[in-house]
Amino acid sequence: MRRRPEASTVVVAAMIVLGGAGAAYGQSLTPFRNEAQAQRYCPGDVVVWLDFAKGIYYAKSQKRYGRGFEGSFVCRAEARSSGYRRSLLGLR
């Protein structure tokens, strides 16, 4: 006799297939190890430091720009379209 899957299992599987649970961010990011690489990739955009753990990005004028182990340099437009928000820490 074959067991029927539970309702919660079916709902979670449907969400993954439809993209509701798996796609939290819209566009994929192109992370870079240093600022110069990112600037060459997006010459018409501002380069920001993206903190993956916190889900925020820092501008060059902010203290935490380029710091931390869980981050990377990316184009600001890509960060915004992927759902990351700017940090208000240190802005004047």
N, C-alpha and C positions, 0 to 999 in steps of 0.2 A: 504494500500500500504506500502511495506517495503522499507526503505531507504538503499541505498548502502553506505558502509563506504568510507570515503575519502581516497585518495591514500597515504597521509602521515601517517594515522593511520595504514594502512595495512603494510607499510614499517617498522614502529616502532615495530609493533607486530611480524613481521618476524624476525627482528634483535634480539628481546628478545628470541624468540623460538630457533633460531639458535645459541644463545650464544654470539653474537657480542656485545650487549650492556650490558648484565648482568655479563659477566665474564671478568673483567678487570685484574684479577690476576690469575696466573696459578694454584698454589697449595694453599691449605688452611693452615693457620697458627695455631700453638698451643701456645697461649700466657700464660705466667705465672706471678704471682704476685711478686715473688722474684727470685733472681739469682740462688739460690741453687736448686730450683725446676726445672728450665730450664736446669741447668747443669746435673742433674740426668736424664732428658729426652733425652738429646743429649750429651753423654759423650765424643764423638770423635769430637765434633764441638765447635766453639767459641760461647759464649752467647753474644748477643748484645741487646741494648735497642732500641725498635722500636717505633718511633713517628708516630702514625696513622694519625694525622692531617697533617703533613708535607710530609709523604711518604718516610721518610729516617730513617736510623738506625745509632746508635752511638756505637763505640767500648768502652771498659772499660777505656782506657786511655784518653778519651775525657771528657770535662767538663760537658756536658749535659747527660752523661750516667746515667740512673736511675732516671732522673728528668722529671717532667711534669705529668699532669693528663691524657693526651690522649696517653698513651703508655703502653708498656709491655715488659717483657723479652722474647726473642725468640731465636731460633737457627739461626746462620748466614746463613746457607744453605737454610733454609725455607724462610727467609726474601728475599734473592736474587732470589730464584725461584718464589717467589710471585710478583716480580716486584719492590720491594723496592730498593732504592739505598743508598749507604753509604754517610755519611756526611763528607765533607772535612774540616769542622770547627774544629780547634784545632789539626789537624794532623801535625806532624813534619817530 
